[in-house]
Structures are given as structure tokens and as C-alpha cells.
Amino acid sequence: LRIGESDDPLHRLYRLRWREGAWLFGPAAPWRLDERLEPGEPTTTPKRNDPVAMPTVHKWRDAARTWACREYAYAVPCDEALDALTALSRPVVEAGAGTGYWANALRTRGVAVTAYDVRPPSVIANAYHGRQAAHVPDLQTGDALRAAEAAAAAGAALFACYAPPEDDEDEAFLGRAASHFAERGGDCLALVGEWRGDTAAADAAFLRRWELVTQCPIPNWGDTSAALTVWRPSASSQMCVLDACSACGVKRGLRRCRLTCDLVYCSRACAMDHAARRAALIAFKFADRRPPGASDFD
């Protein structure tokens, strides 16, 4: 596992904080933490808790990520993800744009982007970004339904980065806004988020209406497990199944690794066969150094 180079400011910050974490918690660290593993903060989302780690690691993760989320964005752009969005070869309308960080990153690649947020932080206090200055000068006020209408009317892709859970009526995305978009002829949906995590969860109605076209990994903080996914209207009523065993690809009977939140397995045998990859990801996230146990899985 490695972190590629990038000119993006948030990506550079992410890379520097990871190097700091490697010095603090990596195998060459001048000390060893003697702490019990604990789950992170409880949530009401499908994630339920942040990934299991030692308390000091939890505090460092929060210190590394929270400020960056408020100042920039809740997910770190990378060249692969931005290239995938650029390759859609159409305008993009972003819903819940926050500071407009991803919108600005796409504009530097020549993509025509219109960005909406129900509470633009440069205009009114925003629950996620406070009164942070926007990274685009023309961030528009509008909820996800307004963005969906604008995207459908323009033949644009509808994009959202870390869409809030559906219990936020002003910002509900995967349910109402995605349906609104499809009903008005929208045919390209691009999402950055955690399917088993803190963002809006795809329900059965969404997974029957939309089919996955492509999935692209993005850089993740120690307690996130996001990716970019691109969707189109489904040609059948068969429900799309997102999760698959990280070792063999089976899509049933899955248990999630609680230390990474990235990996899922259909059996203990697959978890053992995948042990080297899992150990590398755990080390990359500074989660633990001991051998995996049965309690490490949901």
C-alpha cells in the first residue's frame, strides 16, 4: 500500500498526516502503546461505530481528520477519482457541495460544475463546515432536490460527496433526490461515500432503480472507508448487490472487518486466505499489531 503524489492541497495534507501517524504508531515508533482496543464513537448510521483502535489512535485520527473535513471536504480527492468524473464527458451538478472543494478540483480539469448546498457555509452557518469560506465563488443555495432538477434539465451528472444520512430532511439524497433525478430523465449519478458507513445508505428501492457502472478507490483516513461509484438507470428490476467477499467475491453471508471497515468476508477461511492483505491495511491505518481474532468481525 502506498500514497501517490498529488498537487491537491487536501491530498498533500492527508499524505503528511499519514507520515506523522507512521512515526507515532508504525513499527519503527520509539514507543509502544499498551492500550486495549476500543470501538470509536457510536453512530446512528450503518457503520454503528468508527473502526476499532486504541484510544490514542482514535484521538489522533480525530485530530487529523476533523479540521480537514471542515476546511476542505469530507473525502480526499485523488487523480484517479477526478479523472473518472472528468471522463463522464458531461457537465456535473453537485448536491450538498459544502465548501465546493470537489467542484473546484473538477473545474481545474475543465469540467463545467454547478454546486449547490442547502446552507452554503460562506453565507450561513453550516452544520458540517461552520462559516468556512467556499472554494468556489458561485456556490448556490439549494437542496438536493433543486440540484437533481438542475442536473436532469442540463443533461448533467448528479454528484454528491459524503451525502448526509436520510434522517436529514433538508439533505436527503439517495432516496428522494436520486428518485427525483431519475424521474426527470437523469441518467448518470456519481457518489463519493461509505456504503457501510457514515453516509446515506442505499436502500432496496435505490439498488433496483440504479446499477453500478464503475467503482474507484479514493484515499481514506484511518476511520473512513469511502469510494467513488458511478451509476446508471438499471435495465432490469434485479437488485444491485454492492458487497462481495474481499477474498473470493461471494455476495452472501458477509461479515465486516471491524478494524478496517473496508474488508468483508464470507467465511473464516477467506479471512485467513486474505490475511496478508488485511494485515497490510490494518498496519496502513495504524489499527493494531496483534494477530486477527474472531471478535474482529461484525
N, C-alpha and C positions, 0 to 999 in steps of 0.2 A: 504494500500500500504506500502511495506517495501523494503529495500535494503538488499539482502542477503550478507553473508560473502564470501570472496574470497581471495585467495593468489595472484591473478593477480595484478601487480602494478598499472595499469591504473584503474582497478575496485576499488582498495583501494583509489586512488586519487579521483575518482568520488564520493565515499561514504563520504569522508572527506569534499569535496566541498559542497555536499548536506547538511551536518550538519552545515556548515558555513552559507549556504543560509537559513536554518531553524532558526538560531539565528538572522540573519539580517532581514528576511521578514516573519517569521512564526507568528502565533497568540500570542506567548509569547514575541515577539520582544519589546524592551523598547521604541520604537517609531513607528509611523505610517506614511507612505509616503502619502502625499497629492498631487498626480500627476495624470494627465489624461492618460488613456490607449492610446498607440500608436502602430501601426504595426512596425515590425522590418525592417531591411534593405530589399529593393526590390531586387528581383532576376529575372532571365530570365527563371527559371525552373518552373515546375507545382506548386511549393509552392507559388510563386509570392511574398510573404513576410514572414519573420520569424513570429512566433506566436505573437499575440497582448499581450503587457505587459506594465508596467510603465517604463519610460526611465531609471530609476536607475536599475531596474531589467534587462533590456536589457544590460546595461553596465556590470553588474555583470556576466550575462550569458556569454558574450563575454570573459571577463577576466578569467572565469572558464574553458571555453572550448577551446579557440583558441590555447593557448600554448599546451594543452594536445593533440590536434589533430596533431600539427606539431611534437611534441616529440614522440608520441606513434602511435595513429591511430584515424581515424575519427569516429569510433564506438567502444564502450566499450565491450570487450568480457565478457561472463558470463559462468558459468559451464554448464547451460542448452544448450546454443548455441554450445559450444565446444564439448559437449557430442553428440549432434545431428550430427555434422560434423564427429566426430570420428566413430559414428555408421554407417556411409556410408560404412565402411569396404573396402575402396579402397584408392589409392594414391590421393592426391589433387594437382592441379596446380593452383596457384593464379595469376590472371592478375591484373595489377595496384596495386602491393603489397605495394607501398610506402616504409615505413621503414621495412616492413616484420614483423610487430608486431603480426598479427594474425597467420602468418606462424610459428613464433616461439612458440606461445601459443599452436598450434596444434602439433608441434614437441614434446613438453613436454609431450603430451599424446600418443606419439608413432606413430603419423601419418606421413607418408612419404610425404613431401611437397616440391614442386619446385616452387619458387617465381620469378615472372618477373615484371619488371617495365620499362616503356619506358625511364624514366630518374631516375635511381637509385640515391637517394639523397646522398649516400656516394661516388658517382662517379661524378655526375654533378648536378648543382643546379636544384631543383625540385620545381615546382610552388606551391605544397601543403606542402612540408616538408623542403624546403630550402636545406641546406647541412647537415641535421641531420644524424648522424651515424645510420647504419642499425642495426636491432635487429637480423639479421641472417647473417652469414659470406659469404654466397654464393648467394646473391641476383643477379639475372641475368638481363642483358639488353635485353628487348624485348617488343613489343607492345602487345595489346590484341589478335591480330590475331596469333602472334607467340605462345602465351600461349594457345590459342584454339587448334592449331595444335599439340602442345606437349601433351595436355591433351587427345585429341582424340587418338593419337598414343599410349599412355600408358594405355588407358582404365581408365583414372583418372576422378575424378570430376573436373569441371572447376569452380573456386571460384573467387568472386570479392567482395571487401568490399568498399562501397561508390564509385561505378563506376561513373566517371565523366559524365556530360550530353553529348548527342550525337553531340553537336556542336564542340567538341574537336576531330578533325580528327585522331590524333595520338592515342587516348584512347577510341574511340567509342566502346561501349561494347554490349549493348542489341541488337542493330541492326546487325552490321556486324560480330562481334566476336561470338555471340550466334548462328547466322546462319552458320558461318564458322565451328563451333564446331559440330553442328547437321549434316551438310552435310558430315562430315568426320566420322560419326558414334558415336559421343559423345552422351551420354545418361543420364548424371547427371550434373545439373547446380545448384550451390549454391550461393546465393546472400545475402549480407547484405546491406540494403539501405532503402530509403523512397520512397514508390510508389507515394505518393502525395507530394513529397518534393524535395530535392536538388540533388538527384542522377539521373542516367539515367532512363528515363521513359519507361515503357513497351508500345509499340505501338500494333496495331491490329495484325500485322504480327507475332510478338513475342507471343502474347496471343493465337493465333491459332496454332502455332507450338509447344508450351510447355504447360504442365498442372502442376498445383501446387500439390505437394505431401505433404508437411508439412510446417508449419509456426511456428516460435519460437520467442517469445519476447526477447528483449535484453534491458539492461539499457539505458535510454535516458536522455540526457541533457535537460534543460528546453526548448530549442528551436529545438529539434530534435524529430523525430517520426519513427525511423528505426526498422526493424525486420529482422531476418534470414528467408529466404524462400528457399526451395529445390524443384527443378523442374525436370520433365522427359518429353521426347517427347510425344506429345499428340496422342492418338489413334483415334481421330476424328477431324473434321475440326471446331467443335464448339469452339467459343472463350471463354477462361477462364475469369471469372469476379472476380476481386480481392476484390473490395469494397463491403461491406454489412453494412446495418444499425446496429450500435453497440447495439441497443436495441432489434430489432425484426428479424434481418437477411435479410430483403428485400434488393434486389440489384438494385434498380432503384430510381430515384428522390432524390438522396442523397445530403445533404449539410454538409460541414465540419465545425467542431468547430474551430474557429479562435484562441482561447486561448490555445488549446492543440495541434492541428493538428493531434491528434491520433484518435479522435472520429468522426463518421459521422452518420447522422440521416436521415430517410426518411420523417419525419413529426415533427411538433412541439410537438405532443402528445408523440412521442417516446423520444424526448429530455427531456420532463418533467418526463416521467416514469423512465428515466435513470439519473435523476438529482443528486441522491446521489453519484453514481459512477463518474459522470462528475465533481461534486464539489470536490470529493476526489482527482482526477487527477489534477484539477486546483490548489488546495492547494499544492499538491506534487511538482508542477512546479512553485510555488510562482507567479502565473499569476494574480490573483485578489481575492478579498474577497466579492465583491458585488453579488447580485442575477443575474443569466444569463438573457440576453435580446435578442431580435430578431436580433440585429446587430452583435451578437457574432458568426454568422454563414455565410459562403460563400453563 
